[in-house]
Amino acid sequence: MSKRYSYIKGLYCPKCGKKHTEKEIHHLCSCGSPLLVEYNLKQAAQDWHKDDLVKRKPDLWRYHEILPVNNPENIVSLGEGFTPVVSLAKAGAKVGLHHLYLKDEGILPTGTFKARGAAVGISKAKELGVSTIAMPTNGNAGAAWSVYGARADIQTVIVMPENAAKITRNECQAAGADLYLVKGLISDAGKIVGRSIEKNGWYDASTLKEPYRIEGKKTMGYEIAEQFNWEVPDVILYPTGGGVGIIGIYKAFRELQELGWIGEKLPKLVAVQAEGCSPIVKAFEAGEKESEFYKNSSTIAFGINVPKALGDFLVLEALYETKGIAVAVSDEEILEALHEVAEAEGIFTCPEGGSLYAAVKKLKQKGFVSAEDKIVLLNTGAGIIYPDTIQDEIPYTELDATL
Amino acid sequence: MSKRYSYIKGLYCPKCGKKHTEKEIHHLCSCGSPLLVEYNLKQAAQDWHKDDLVKRKPDLWRYHEILPVNNPENIVSLGEGFTPVVSLAKAGAKVGLHHLYLKDEGILPTGTFKARGAAVGISKAKELGVSTIAMPTNGNAGAAWSVYGARADIQTVIVMPENAAKITRNECQAAGADLYLVKGLISDAGKIVGRSIEKNGWYDASTLKEPYRIEGKKTMGYEIAEQFNWEVPDVILYPTGGGVGIIGIYKAFRELQELGWIGEKLPKLVAVQAEGCSPIVKAFEAGEKESEFYKNSSTIAFGINVPKALGDFLVLEALYETKGIAVAVSDEEILEALHEVAEAEGIFTCPEGGSLYAAVKKLKQKGFVSAEDKIVLLNTGAGIIYPDTIQDEIPYTELDATL
């Protein structure tokens, strides 16, 4: 039986090693690096057993011991987490893979994996007494933080590019966010948010400037381990923009090793990017520790159009340490793969998710994955958020017709 | 330990009592009534215990004993079910209700509760050896049956009104359905489907002409009972179009009584309709057993624009037997309620779901529900399916601005 609700110890800097308390608001380290959360895992391993999970609710708070919220009263939840892992037997067989799976993060509040980061991030912000948060977004994160913010009575200020998915705007609006559009990119939105935070003293919820979002996303890794009965799969593919998901999953597996819940083996982590925006792939192929700003980036997979991620060095570390790889796929390959998965398996993914099946085909050809590998595609969102992805003509039929 | 995977016994007619085998394809009874599925609940009650559920996966197949699929190999699943029940503490307090909850069916594959009916209906169709199904739809059911059909290798023929939600078209398209639009209503689509089925020998998956969809939807009732620890809530509100959900929930509670898993108390079931299409409300207020066709129906809650439901007599029976009620709310009230729930609770519901909070306010004023009642709003889908529900102007900000 766990003696504490959370075994959080504090924040630390993965670059310079500096420690920070989690009792106060912190964003980046003084050295400019994102901060990560540290837990007292030795103590947790003694008090907490994976059998304790069996009777817990199927949401991400079942792992509260390794989440940063100390007081359960601060939890702001819409029932997020424990998304299904489904077999892609037919799509796998088509490309010679016998154990292909998809974890479907479309089945979350707001329809994307962003709900995980928002649930944990907003809960911790509530614990810290925050009243207003601000963030730039390509749409999905803004929608998620807006609704959790509303539930927590925390005001949200959101700035997004005007061509972000329309439905994400509406969701921000409905939840009462203070929403602004900008004729530019997420990086432009970020600059506006940066200046406004400085002026108004708002809490900065930008990717990786806020250290708790990653804790929410790491629960994907815990869930995969539990859903595979604590025998981790061989390979996990992740659509990589800001990279918080892949950083979180890597952190989860390292923590699970410290807890003694999984063995030495780690899944090979694969960062999938669009050819039109592939800074991580470029850096990986050159063996670099950091990426360079990717100029004139462009892809239909809007969520992974991130030219330079603040946590790029952590993403690359996760790839190197797990003997993973980075792969780029074209927009045409993404669309084709999206249709193939929908037709064979009945899963209508977002374009970001579609990129994964395109990528796994390439990795099979390359010999990076083999027929008997257990492979998980991490689909980050539902296709229904993007009504314009499919542009086919649909035939009309007459009222007196017989088909 | 259960000795059988399913305790299905056969089909029966709730109107004339005639029995039918479930080993062959059946649609309506020879008397014209929908058919219902019967189980050997006495045997199930002996073999199966609710404690057996604890270790099962959090999807609707955890109740396989009272679902119609005999062979688990026929199950076609995308991980659907066990959607969260979340507290609406703030929205409840605003109207003097202390125990208001929402069960969120937006968190399902395809974003609506239709996934439940499609999962079970397609699985049973697979067991029956069906190769092509056809159906008319207002959008959401078509999307759900298309994706599950794709997964099962069953061809789907879908006919929908041209003004059904665009994203549902795209989802049908992506899944490879044979999709047609019609310049008319779902009833017009139904006539085309009817003629085409007769000509081509397709399987009729129209609402309640297919007896297994309701079995999928009844799992909402099982889940509510389990999630409230087998002490059923006092009142459940349901947005009612075709009414399959409310019929299913009522059936679930009756079965749960036979299993001995709940006591004598039943929740009062409330059918919520739009003022512009309220045939059930009209029939209920007149004390009738059936409804009349509602002429010139119109509402923004597209999914409940059903002028005459084939199962109206079953819906009305469920209301009378549980001492429930039927309530109509205006489109303005629906939109207002949708915004209130989103702003207070962070849940962006579909308009159909929004109608429930509007209705519960009325029922509180009327004295039909009281402050201490445990009340569940059954939100049938995610707001993200309807990008046009919110039409507010969103301000732009300049690139060099500080907010």
Boltz contact constraints between the chains, C-beta under 6 A:
constraints:
  - contact:
      token1: [A, 58]
      token2: [B, 58]
      max_distance: 6.0
  - contact:
      token1: [A, 78]
      token2: [B, 86]
      max_distance: 6.0
  - contact:
      token1: [A, 79]
      token2: [B, 84]
      max_distance: 6.0
  - contact:
      token1: [A, 79]
      token2: [B, 86]
      max_distance: 6.0
  - contact:
      token1: [A, 84]
      token2: [B, 79]
      max_distance: 6.0
  - contact:
      token1: [A, 86]
      token2: [B, 78]
      max_distance: 6.0
  - contact:
      token1: [A, 86]
      token2: [B, 79]
      max_distance: 6.0
  - contact:
      token1: [A, 107]
      token2: [B, 107]
      max_distance: 6.0
  - contact:
      token1: [A, 111]
      token2: [B, 384]
      max_distance: 6.0
  - contact:
      token1: [A, 147]
      token2: [B, 346]
      max_distance: 6.0
  - contact:
      token1: [A, 148]
      token2: [B, 346]
      max_distance: 6.0
  - contact:
      token1: [A, 150]
      token2: [B, 343]
      max_distance: 6.0
  - contact:
      token1: [A, 150]
      token2: [B, 346]
      max_distance: 6.0
  - contact:
      token1: [A, 151]
      token2: [B, 345]
      max_distance: 6.0
  - contact:
      token1: [A, 151]
      token2: [B, 346]
      max_distance: 6.0
  - contact:
      token1: [A, 166]
      token2: [B, 387]
      max_distance: 6.0
  - contact:
      token1: [A, 167]
      token2: [B, 384]
      max_distance: 6.0
  - contact:
      token1: [A, 167]
      token2: [B, 387]
      max_distance: 6.0
  - contact:
      token1: [A, 169]
      token2: [B, 394]
      max_distance: 6.0
  - contact:
      token1: [A, 170]
      token2: [B, 390]
      max_distance: 6.0
  - contact:
      token1: [A, 171]
      token2: [B, 348]
      max_distance: 6.0
  - contact:
      token1: [A, 173]
      token2: [B, 390]
      max_distance: 6.0
  - contact:
      token1: [A, 173]
      token2: [B, 392]
      max_distance: 6.0
  - contact:
      token1: [A, 174]
      token2: [B, 342]
      max_distance: 6.0
  - contact:
      token1: [A, 174]
      token2: [B, 348]
      max_distance: 6.0
  - contact:
      token1: [A, 174]
      token2: [B, 390]
      max_distance: 6.0
  - contact:
      token1: [A, 175]
      token2: [B, 342]
      max_distance: 6.0
  - contact:
      token1: [A, 175]
      token2: [B, 346]
      max_distance: 6.0
  - contact:
      token1: [A, 176]
      token2: [B, 343]
      max_distance: 6.0
  - contact:
      token1: [A, 179]
      token2: [B, 394]
      max_distance: 6.0
  - contact:
      token1: [A, 180]
      token2: [B, 395]
      max_distance: 6.0
  - contact:
      token1: [A, 180]
      token2: [B, 397]
      max_distance: 6.0
  - contact:
      token1: [A, 181]
      token2: [B, 394]
      max_distance: 6.0
  - contact:
      token1: [A, 181]
      token2: [B, 396]
      max_distance: 6.0
  - contact:
      token1: [A, 182]
      token2: [B, 397]
      max_distance: 6.0
  - contact:
      token1: [A, 184]
      token2: [B, 399]
      max_distance: 6.0
  - contact:
      token1: [A, 188]
      token2: [B, 399]
      max_distance: 6.0
  - contact:
      token1: [A, 192]
      token2: [B, 401]
      max_distance: 6.0
  - contact:
      token1: [A, 195]
      token2: [B, 402]
      max_distance: 6.0
  - contact:
      token1: [A, 196]
      token2: [B, 402]
      max_distance: 6.0
  - contact:
      token1: [A, 196]
      token2: [B, 403]
      max_distance: 6.0
  - contact:
      token1: [A, 199]
      token2: [B, 402]
      max_distance: 6.0
  - contact:
      token1: [A, 342]
      token2: [B, 174]
      max_distance: 6.0
  - contact:
      token1: [A, 342]
      token2: [B, 175]
      max_distance: 6.0
  - contact:
      token1: [A, 343]
      token2: [B, 150]
      max_distance: 6.0
  - contact:
      token1: [A, 343]
      token2: [B, 176]
      max_distance: 6.0
  - contact:
      token1: [A, 345]
      token2: [B, 151]
      max_distance: 6.0
  - contact:
      token1: [A, 346]
      token2: [B, 147]
      max_distance: 6.0
  - contact:
      token1: [A, 346]
      token2: [B, 148]
      max_distance: 6.0
  - contact:
      token1: [A, 346]
      token2: [B, 150]
      max_distance: 6.0
  - contact:
      token1: [A, 346]
      token2: [B, 151]
      max_distance: 6.0
  - contact:
      token1: [A, 346]
      token2: [B, 175]
      max_distance: 6.0
  - contact:
      token1: [A, 348]
      token2: [B, 171]
      max_distance: 6.0
  - contact:
      token1: [A, 348]
      token2: [B, 174]
      max_distance: 6.0
  - contact:
      token1: [A, 384]
      token2: [B, 111]
      max_distance: 6.0
  - contact:
      token1: [A, 384]
      token2: [B, 167]
      max_distance: 6.0
  - contact:
      token1: [A, 387]
      token2: [B, 166]
      max_distance: 6.0
  - contact:
      token1: [A, 387]
      token2: [B, 167]
      max_distance: 6.0
  - contact:
      token1: [A, 390]
      token2: [B, 170]
      max_distance: 6.0
  - contact:
      token1: [A, 390]
      token2: [B, 173]
      max_distance: 6.0
  - contact:
      token1: [A, 390]
      token2: [B, 174]
      max_distance: 6.0
  - contact:
      token1: [A, 392]
      token2: [B, 173]
      max_distance: 6.0
  - contact:
      token1: [A, 394]
      token2: [B, 169]
      max_distance: 6.0
  - contact:
      token1: [A, 394]
      token2: [B, 179]
      max_distance: 6.0
  - contact:
      token1: [A, 394]
      token2: [B, 181]
      max_distance: 6.0
  - contact:
      token1: [A, 395]
      token2: [B, 180]
      max_distance: 6.0
  - contact:
      token1: [A, 396]
      token2: [B, 181]
      max_distance: 6.0
  - contact:
      token1: [A, 397]
      token2: [B, 180]
      max_distance: 6.0
  - contact:
      token1: [A, 397]
      token2: [B, 182]
      max_distance: 6.0
  - contact:
      token1: [A, 399]
      token2: [B, 184]
      max_distance: 6.0
  - contact:
      token1: [A, 399]
      token2: [B, 188]
      max_distance: 6.0
  - contact:
      token1: [A, 401]
      token2: [B, 192]
      max_distance: 6.0
  - contact:
      token1: [A, 402]
      token2: [B, 195]
      max_distance: 6.0
  - contact:
      token1: [A, 402]
      token2: [B, 196]
      max_distance: 6.0
  - contact:
      token1: [A, 402]
      token2: [B, 199]
      max_distance: 6.0
  - contact:
      token1: [A, 403]
      token2: [B, 196]
      max_distance: 6.0
